[in-house]
Amino acid sequence: MMSTHRWPERGWAEEPVCRQRGDPENPQFSRDGIIILGGIFSFRSSWKDRQDCICVSSLNFRGLQFAQAMIFAIEEINNSTDLLPGISLGYRIYDTCGSVARSVRAALALANGNEAVSVPSEEQCTKPGQVQAIIGETSSSPCMAIATVIGPFYIPMISHFATCACLSDKTKYPSFLRTIPSDYYQSRALAQLVKHFGWTWVGAIRSNNDYGNNGMATFTETAQQLGICLEYSVPFFRTDPPDKIRKIIDIIKASTSKVIVAFLSHLDMDVLIHELSKHNLTGYQWVGSESWIFDSQTAETDRHHILDGAIGLSIPKAHVSGMREFILNVKPLNSSGNERECTGHEDLTGVQNGFTDMSLMPIFNNIYKGVYAVAHALHSILGCNQTCQYKGQLEPLTILQHTKNIHFKTKEGDEVYFNQNGDPAAKYEIINWQPTENGIVDFVTVGLYDASLPADKQLKLQNNSLVPVSVCSEKCPPGTRKVLQKGKPVCCYDCIRCAEGEISNTTDSVSCVRCQPEFWSNERRDACVKKEAEFLSYEEIMGVLLTAASLFGTCMTVGVAVIFFRHRKSPIVRANNSELSFLLLFSLTLCFLCSLTFIGRPSKWSCMLRHTAFGITFVLCISCVLGKTMVVLMAFRATLPGSNVMKWFGPVQQRLSVLAFTLIQVVICILWLSISPPFPFKNFKQFKDKIILECALGSALGFWAVLGYIGLLAILCFILAFMARKLPDNFNEAKFITFSMLIFCAVWITFIPAYVSSPGKFSVAVEIFAILASSFGLLICTFIPKCYIILLKPEQNTKKHIMGK
């Protein structure tokens, strides 16, 4: 920024001189020293002329306190014998009036100096920077501008309060360092804080500058990852026109969220509080960034208690011994235009104003650390021991490199170091605004955040009692799942009950899980319970009735057998092959008993036994009936002249025919059991909430072959009996066999559709009923008429009566 000018010839020799272009910038505070440090702060908050940037507003006590903190640190170092012995530090501190342009001008003034310098004409008009390092600025946007300008010269710049994460980019800002954590950590910490309290539906207001926009962008990204939704996110700046501010107020009024995240500078927050107070917008839970959450002046501005209960992150409390007394011992500034002159002997300890307020001591401590960081770097460069070897102006790059690598502890025990991005360790206190009885806000520490710890241990809170509810939709309880509402953020959803057979056992489940096949959902749909196993058991009423019917049929058959045995010599018993009658009674007994194998829990052996026993015993039964029918036909044909039919169908042939018919069924059953036997099977499909324990057929062909063979014999028997029904005899057994076969066929024809359509254990009951019904039909139609004659009509039990015709 220096240029070489030739003065007009006025009779003296021309001399090349380096002078700064434009008007010189004068520091507000200065002190000479061997090594000079620069300071850039804002002592006033606004300016009048955009070209000249003339400061017009009243003093900003914060800026004065920051300057005093820097001066205190320099004075302490100069008075120290351990750090930079024999080297005095000076300072040049400039006022920027809150202007980015003035900040850049101040930085250039610190880098160049204001005095004219004579140089030989053959050399370039350049020289090393006037200051070795710059402390400041307070805000992110001025720091970005300054760091961009001085970055190529590698002059170290250490900020105490610029938190924008963008400043960690060393490719853009190679010489920028800071003693306050980056918003990269603060934004994530705020999102975790919001998530901790279960606030998933929040609004957001941000400063419309680099600090607010970058910080809110990181917060929004992290919030989305944590399942937090923003109902609105609006920018705000203290100089916004009234209509824009009114729109922000209307958005807050129309919102349903009760939590507002405010990523604002303290200046913006002060203006916003004033506007919110006009509309009495109370009852909201505010979550604040470190810029305003622990600022006592912001709390004093909130006279309508808009921010009562606010919670947010602040820099950990700090104490620097001697600094408070130094700041309060400041001498008055003399400047033109003062309405009253100060004597310099005023005592400020009893004054209550922004300058005597020490609530920003953590920020003062950051300035203190920044000055000491430069001092330790210089101490290392100069090789200080008892004395320092200072040989002239140092290169800024050397100072920058050493400053990045410092690692020390302050006198209060605070550890100071920078990471690869020039940032310190990220630690925050969680502050809660708790109003006292006298109306003063008490900043109460309710937790800590340490980014260096594992993710699940970074946030620690002592108290959760301050929590309001701010959600778009209530949590979905177990047994339900979330379904997003159309056109709304992911935090707005409906809770839909899980379908039958599905559960969700966590809150806010996004899907329901289907139960395993052997389990089913309970009534609340939050747990899978084992399905009830259903089978026809002996304990239930239907099983008891069928068992009783089976045993009754068995007893009845045995009773008939006893009667026949006692009257085995009688004509009616001997009339139609008594041997076949007893074999038929035996097979009927087996038919009644085989129905019991269908009752009870299916097992491997019971499944094979029930179908094969049923098939074989029924074929034996039908074979006996068929034999008796053929005997009737043959007997009447034998009475014809010249007939010798009975010769070919005597007792031996009758036995062989029964054996042959039965053996065929036995072969079918053996093949069935060998190739694909029946087996116990858990049927999950027939009923949703039950397991049907049944016997799978294995081979359906085998099952229907067994039934088909029984049906074939029954039809053959029915045809033969039907043909013999009108043969002359007082007791023609063919009539009763016809009726019994008619019942048998009717039962089994109706069995097929009933069996196929009956669910679960009822299909087993249908099969048992068919077995019992056909067995009773055969027993009653075949034997009861004979028993009636034997027991009640003995006079008809004679050969003469039977052979009457």
Secondary structure, 3 states (H helix, E strand, C coil): CEEEECCCCCCCCCCCEEEECCCCCCCCEEECCCEEEEEEECCECCECCCCCCCECCCECHHHHHHHHHHHHHHHHHHCCCCCCCCCCEEEEEEECCCCHHHHHHHHHHHHHCCCCEECCCCCCCCCCCCCCEEEECCCHHHHHHHHHHHHHHCCCEEECCCCCHHHHCCCCCCCEEECCCCHHHHHHHHHHHHHHCCCCEEEEEEECCHHHHHHHHHHHHHHHHCCCEEEEEEEECCCCCHHHHHHHHHHHHHCCCCEEEEECCHHHHHHHHHHHHHCCCCCCEEEECCCCCCCHHHHHHCCCCCCCCCEEEECCCCCCCCHHHHHHCCCCCCCCCCCCCCCCCCCCCCCCCCCCCCCCHHHHHHHHHHHHHHHHHHHHHCCCCCCCCCCCCCCHHHHHHHHHCCEEECCCCCEEECCCCCCCCCEEEEEEEEECCCCCEEEEEEEEEECCCCHHHCEEECCCCCCCCCCCCCCCCCCEEEEECCCCCCCCEEEEECCCCEECCCCCCCCCEECCCCEEECCCCCCEEECEEECCCCCCHHHHHHHHHHHHHHHHHHHHHHHHHHCCCCHHHHCCCHHHHHHHHHHHHHHHHHHHHHCCCCCHHHHHHHHHHHHHHHHHHHHHHHHHHHHHHHHHHHCCCCCCHHHHCCHHHHHHHHHHHHHHHHHHHHHHHHHCCCEEEEECCCCCCEEEEEEECCCHHHHHHHHHHHHHHHHHHHHHHHHCCCCCCCCCHHHHHHHHHHHHHHHHHHHHHHHHHCCCHHHHHHHHHHHHHHHHHHHHHHHHHHHHHHHHCHHHCCHHHHCCC
